[in-house]
């Protein structure tokens, strides 16, 4: 629906390649990869949005959505900000200029259907830190090195939802 709304508002938004697949990137032998929600090629001129721009869309419950509106995506949802920075950095090779322009972040409130739009400037430092982190994880995996855990107990709320919880905590 968000794709349709943006197109009806005058955005030239691409969400699929001519071959039908999503736009994305793959590096490090496919161990670092991602698929973007869309690339904006043009926007209504009165918005002043520079293109090409990355488009990222998320749905959130009311509490999460309100926090994002109040604090901005970089502070409220740093994982999403990191995702956009990585996408902008790695997509630059196939979509020249995408890292020079702010990404358009769209958040849809699942409870009220309210919509939040936010322009997120490219953060090259964040993209580099996340890329370095991914390389560190790959290197550790290849050398069978166990990296420090994010949490101190298997009952930590993020660990409880992780599909690797049993394997991760079995080593202790």
Secondary structure as UniProt FT lines:
FT   HELIX           2..8
FT   TURN            9..10
FT   STRAND          12..14
FT   TURN            18..19
FT   STRAND          24..27
FT   HELIX           28..30
FT   STRAND          32..35
FT   STRAND          38..42
FT   HELIX           45..47
FT   STRAND          53..60
FT   HELIX           62..71
FT   HELIX           73..76
FT   HELIX           78..91
FT   TURN            92..94
FT   TURN            96..100
FT   STRAND          103..109
FT   TURN            110..112
FT   STRAND          115..120
FT   HELIX           124..142
FT   TURN            143..144
FT   TURN            154..155
FT   HELIX           157..160
FT   TURN            163..164
FT   HELIX           165..170
//
